[in-house]
């Protein structure tokens, strides 16, 4: 929970500082602009995610994330690790993941409840399977994310999945 609050606070601060900054260069945004580490938060539909993403010069992408479900009152948490490649073109980041894993990371309270509550257990199993299916699909086709409001330390993101738009913000971590 502390991580969620921290990422949210960082995102809000970055958004506020972004609005107060103006670019000092006239360089067009390019793939080079995205190289480095980013902390991203995304919400939409029934899911919330917080991710640490590293985009390398050589086109490699490493993604370490936490998925929280349901979004309005998170009960279940999953750690997700992905590796693959990335590219940027025309305001769109594209990931091609070749490997991904999901690990249950529920609180001790939820783990205990899952042992005795069959309905809760069935719900958790459906979420787990849905995330596994999404990982498998992401390994079969590229994942496209729209980018806007780019600054050297933050940018906005939007991902359309089915009929749901998930939106968020990525910020460079403080060193």
ZIRA-V480802 format. One record per pair of residues at least 24 apart in sequence whose C-alpha atoms are under 10 Angstrom apart, sorted by the first residue. I is the first residue (numbers start at 0). J is the second residue. Records with the same first field share a line. If there is no record, write none. Layout:
BEGIN
I: J / J
END
This chain:
BEGIN
0: 73 / 106
2: 49 / 65
3: 40 / 47 / 48 / 49 / 65 / 67
6: 38 / 39 / 40 / 49 / 50 / 168 / 169 / 170 / 172
7: 39 / 40 / 41 / 49 / 168
9: 38 / 39 / 40 / 168 / 169 / 170 / 171 / 172 / 173
10: 38 / 39 / 40 / 153 / 154 / 155 / 167 / 168 / 169 / 170 / 171
11: 168 / 170
12: 170
13: 150 / 152 / 153 / 154 / 168 / 169 / 170 / 171
14: 148 / 150 / 152 / 153 / 154 / 155 / 168 / 169 / 170
16: 150 / 152 / 153
17: 148 / 149 / 150 / 151 / 152 / 153 / 154
18: 148 / 150
20: 150 / 151
21: 150
22: 149 / 150 / 151
28: 87 / 88 / 89 / 90 / 149 / 150 / 151
29: 86 / 87 / 88 / 89 / 90
30: 54 / 55 / 56 / 58 / 85 / 86 / 87 / 88 / 90 / 91 / 92
31: 55 / 56 / 86 / 87
32: 87 / 149 / 150 / 151 / 152
33: 86 / 87 / 92 / 149 / 150 / 151 / 152 / 153 / 154 / 171
34: 58 / 59 / 60
35: 60 / 171 / 172
36: 60 / 61 / 62 / 169 / 170 / 171 / 172
37: 62 / 152 / 153 / 154 / 168 / 169 / 170 / 171 / 172 / 173
38: 62 / 63 / 64 / 153 / 168 / 169 / 170 / 171 / 172 / 173
39: 64 / 153 / 154 / 155 / 156 / 167 / 168 / 169 / 170 / 171 / 172
40: 64 / 65 / 155 / 156 / 166 / 167 / 168 / 169 / 170
41: 66 / 155 / 156 / 157 / 158 / 165 / 166 / 167 / 168 / 169
42: 67 / 70 / 71 / 157 / 158 / 164 / 165 / 166 / 167 / 168
43: 70 / 71 / 157 / 158 / 159 / 160 / 163 / 164 / 165 / 166 / 167
44: 68 / 69 / 70 / 71 / 160 / 162 / 163 / 164 / 165 / 166
45: 69 / 70 / 71 / 72 / 73 / 163 / 165
46: 70 / 71 / 73 / 126 / 165
47: 71 / 73 / 76 / 165 / 166 / 167
48: 76 / 77 / 78 / 79 / 165 / 167
49: 78 / 167 / 168 / 169
50: 78 / 79 / 80 / 169
51: 80 / 169 / 170 / 171 / 172
52: 80 / 81 / 82 / 169 / 171
53: 82 / 85
54: 83 / 84 / 85 / 86
55: 84 / 85
56: 85 / 86
57: 84 / 85 / 86
58: 83 / 84 / 85 / 86 / 87 / 94
59: 83 / 84 / 85 / 86 / 94 / 95 / 96
60: 84 / 85 / 86 / 94 / 95 / 96
61: 85 / 94 / 96 / 98
62: 96 / 99
63: 99 / 100
64: 101
65: 101 / 102 / 103 / 104
66: 101 / 103 / 104 / 130
67: 104 / 105 / 126
68: 123 / 126 / 127
69: 126
73: 105
74: 105 / 106 / 108 / 109 / 119 / 123
75: 103 / 104 / 105 / 106 / 109 / 110 / 122 / 123 / 126 / 127
76: 102 / 103 / 104 / 105 / 106 / 109 / 123 / 126 / 127
77: 101 / 102 / 103 / 104 / 105 / 126 / 127 / 130
78: 102 / 103 / 104 / 105
79: 103 / 104 / 130 / 131 / 134
80: 134
81: 134 / 137 / 138
82: 138
83: 138
84: 141
85: 141 / 142 / 143
86: 143
87: 143 / 144 / 145 / 146
88: 145 / 146
89: 145 / 146
90: 144 / 145 / 146 / 147 / 148 / 149 / 156
91: 142 / 143 / 144 / 145 / 146 / 147 / 156 / 157 / 158
92: 141 / 142 / 143 / 144 / 145 / 146 / 156
93: 141 / 142 / 143 / 144 / 145
94: 137 / 138 / 140 / 141 / 142 / 143 / 144
95: 137 / 138 / 139 / 140 / 141 / 142 / 143
96: 134 / 135 / 136 / 137 / 138 / 139 / 140 / 141 / 142
97: 134 / 135 / 137 / 138 / 139 / 140
98: 134 / 135 / 137 / 138
99: 131 / 134 / 135 / 137 / 138
100: 130 / 131 / 134 / 135
101: 127 / 130 / 131 / 134
102: 127 / 131
103: 127
END
